Amino acid sequence: MFHRTLKLPKNQSFFLFGARQTGKSTLLRERLDPKSTYSIDLLDPEQEDTFTRHPIELEHRLAVLPKKPNWVLIDEVQRVPRLLDIVHRQIESSGQKFALTGSSARKLRRGAANLLAGRAFLKYLHPLTHREVGEEFDLDRVLAFGSLPKIFGLNGDDRIDFLRSYSFTYLKEEIAAEQLLRRLDPFRSFLEIAAQSNGTILNYSNIARDVGVDYKTVKSYFEILEDTLIGFPLPAFHESLRKRQIQHPKFYFFDTGVKRALDRTLDVALSPRTYGYGNAFEHFLISEIRRLADYAGKDWRYSYLRTVQDVEIDLVIDRPGESRVFLEIKSATEITESDCANLAKLQLDSKSPVKAILASNSKVPKKIGKVLCLPWRDAIEEIGI
């Protein structure tokens, strides 16, 4: 059992979003006393059907309880968005507290659902961080198989079987069941190509050609991945916020193991000092920083930087009230002056104060010029989380 660092409100209703198998139900069983919690699971087809046809059923059930529960827990609330009108009324009329979980925000964001107008805080649960795993953390294992909680109880082929099953479940339950697409076959092809494009600058036209759909459809597919919490975009950096939206983003899947399941490379060994290992390490560290910063309540903005000369910074972090961070990520165990050259140049050319950090698998922290070269764990702490 891992101790999750996410802090949940104790006296305020909240949404808890997270992809499937991130541990939302387990966390809430730990945090909410079952004796004083009334639970509804909308993954149960009978429950979903009842509340879809009669959302007012929630109000009727609560009215008959002999004692007002401390919490009302509704799992997978996005399956019946109309329930949120009843939740809103209950919060207003009786002060009832609700814990509302979901593995997809698409119907809520795009379906004009009642998001309770600030009456419920918004929280996200991610795959396990290295700090939550503690002494059991094994970087190479996480690069290969990700950090969904269930992975840590599996070995060998069981990990591969689980991740492949997970990918199928996503297609079946999140996409097909919610009727997000009319045709699932092109999306299956898209998922594999999107996973192969993980961490690269997206070329929507090329992906559209490979999948056999149009440009707009590919953009909508990436929106589905984001809304169902399977990945996140990383926009291009520019001092102008408007111009950030013009250049093509990168896209990262939420978990390294799920990404490898989708691009069918789970059987391929990840060996240090290879291109694949370096990409997986970059993917892991960018995801890890975002997770830890989210848990710490940091209102940071993330992007990548590439110049017209193809000089690139893996991650740019804008931190309100603090200097901007330029982070270069290298999986090498030895860092030399040449590894810092591009980072040093872009730091010098920046119009704003910049903290330049190179994060790596080195065990020895050092400073080359103005660039801090740190073991990746130390780099995370230097960034401020």
Secondary structure as UniProt FT lines:
FT   STRAND          14..17
FT   TURN            20..21
FT   HELIX           24..31
FT   HELIX           34..36
FT   STRAND          37..41
FT   TURN            42..43
FT   HELIX           45..53
FT   TURN            55..56
FT   HELIX           57..64
FT   STRAND          71..75
FT   HELIX           77..79
FT   TURN            81..82
FT   HELIX           83..94
FT   STRAND          98..102
FT   HELIX           106..110
FT   TURN            111..112
FT   HELIX           116..118
FT   STRAND          121..124
FT   HELIX           130..133
FT   HELIX           134..136
FT   HELIX           139..145
FT   HELIX           149..153
FT   HELIX           157..169
FT   HELIX           170..176
FT   TURN            177..179
FT   HELIX           185..196
FT   TURN            197..199
FT   HELIX           204..211
FT   HELIX           215..227
FT   TURN            228..229
FT   STRAND          231..234
FT   HELIX           241..244
FT   TURN            245..246
FT   STRAND          250..253
FT   HELIX           256..262
FT   TURN            263..264
FT   TURN            266..267
FT   TURN            272..273
FT   HELIX           275..295
FT   TURN            296..297
FT   STRAND          301..306
FT   TURN            308..309
FT   STRAND          312..318
FT   TURN            320..321
FT   STRAND          324..329
FT   HELIX           337..340
FT   HELIX           341..349
FT   STRAND          354..360
FT   STRAND          366..368
FT   TURN            369..370
FT   STRAND          371..375
FT   HELIX           376..383
//
